[in-house]
Amino acid sequence: MIPFSPPRIDQAIIDAVTDTLLSGWITTGPKTKKFEKDITAYTDAKITACFNSATAGMELMLRWYGIGIGDEVILPAYTYCATANVVLHCGATPVMVDTLPDGFNLDPQKVRQAVSERTKAIVPVDIAGTPCDYDGLWAILNDAKVKALFHPKTEAQQKLGRILLMADSAHGFGARYKGKMLGSIADVTAFSFHAVKNLTTAEGGAVCLNLPENFDHDEIYKTLTIMSLHGQSKDALAKTQKGAWRYDVLFPGYKCNMTDIQAAIGLVELGRYNSETTPRRRELCALYQRGLEKFDWAILPEFSFDDDTESSYHLYQLRIAGATESQRDAIIQKIADSDIAVNVHFLPLPMLTAYRNLGYMMSDYPNAQKQYENEISLPLFYNLKDVEVVEVVNAVSNAVAEVLKLEHAQKPLR
Ligand SMILES: *Cc1c(COP(=O)(O)O)cnc(C)c1O
């Protein structure tokens, strides 16, 4: 059985967790603070706040920016539901846009067309860890006509004076856009450390802030941590100071802080990210490329680009040229029959009941439909062996040959 993306749990992780359990401090504390500082150094962000998920971090940021009823947030139709759910939780309206004609990321031109006087934020998603066209998005945000449409309602909105750029970079930790690390490009970048992501803390997430200089990042960090702990003026660690038991609740906050057990895992993962995790994922993707490039039906994903842009290698998104949605599903069934776990990233949101019920329709997103209907994500994880990549390639090519009735599909067609 070849699984899809199991976490790398080895002795180093077990030791770090055990040490934390035995340390007497298991909730938010010194390890979480160190993890935040190390992420800031790694990404070149101005400051980082960790939470129990990327979803929680994104929702807190939208609320910090004062997004609510009557506001619109532009996001791709092609994403995981978290991107839209945080907007809906705030009472605002997700305005979904289509992907590029030949890629999984959202199309800046479609974003420009979707901007209205209600737009308060754009939430691009770095699908598979491939950076979005950030230059294209910044050009829209800084466009005088777009800025003139912006109607600030809160202090933060007044201060920024434009639409907020908050990247859902759940897949993108470690990726680079034109020589800069993700985390230092958008105003806000949310990373996920969920169990299947490249860097995991079991569950967890971080928000990297990179707002203009007129914002006090330390102050925002304080606000976010208080928001993540019921609005309580002192966290558990501060209350351990001698005689410092008294606290206040400043507003009815949320409960989504990261624990030191999670951060302990994250610190091990971050320490070996550039030396072990990314090199191995890069190598595995290269092996897939070499195994699949000979097949005419294989539309291969891209990972690095001429302008010093590189993916985080989160997903290997293969597309099967000419396959219909039902043929793709049949191919997946055959691959599963050979005990290999694959996935589809993603079911575009308008295909799901929750969003269909809100009136979103797949017919408005033809590019997303095209990207989705023949996509298969192949197993990709640190401990995947080279021989297993060969097994996967063989299973995929056999399944494609059977389903598409290709003759000699195993032989190079080119
Ligand atoms: C995993 C994922 C999220 C959610 O991350 P959590 O840490 O589980 O909240 C959000 N967006 C995308 C695109 C994801 O894949």
The ligand as a Tripos MOL2 file, in Angstrom:
@<TRIPOS>MOLECULE
LIG
   15    15     1     0     0
SMALL
NO_CHARGES

@<TRIPOS>ATOM
      1 C1         -5.1660   22.8330    4.2850 C.3       1 LIG1
      2 C2         -5.7520   24.0520    3.6670 C.ar      1 LIG1
      3 C3         -6.3200   25.0790    4.4400 C.ar      1 LIG1
      4 C4         -6.6140   24.9220    5.8910 C.3       1 LIG1
      5 O1         -5.5280   24.7700    6.7040 O.3       1 LIG1
      6 P1         -5.8370   24.4220    8.2310 P.3       1 LIG1
      7 O2         -4.5050   24.6110    8.8920 O.co2     1 LIG1
      8 O3         -6.2950   23.0060    8.2570 O.co2     1 LIG1
      9 O4         -6.8440   25.3660    8.7080 O.co2     1 LIG1
     10 C5         -6.7080   26.2440    3.8220 C.ar      1 LIG1
     11 N1         -6.5850   26.4090    2.4990 N.ar      1 LIG1
     12 C6         -6.0710   25.4400    1.7090 C.ar      1 LIG1
     13 C7         -5.9370   25.7030    0.2430 C.3       1 LIG1
     14 C8         -5.6540   24.2180    2.2610 C.ar      1 LIG1
     15 O5         -5.2100   23.2440    1.4780 O.3       1 LIG1
@<TRIPOS>BOND
     1     1     2 1
     2     2     3 ar
     3     2    14 ar
     4     3     4 1
     5     3    10 ar
     6     4     5 1
     7     5     6 1
     8     6     7 2
     9     6     8 1
    10     6     9 1
    11    10    11 ar
    12    11    12 ar
    13    12    13 1
    14    12    14 ar
    15    14    15 1
@<TRIPOS>SUBSTRUCTURE
     1 LIG1         1 GROUP 0 **** ****
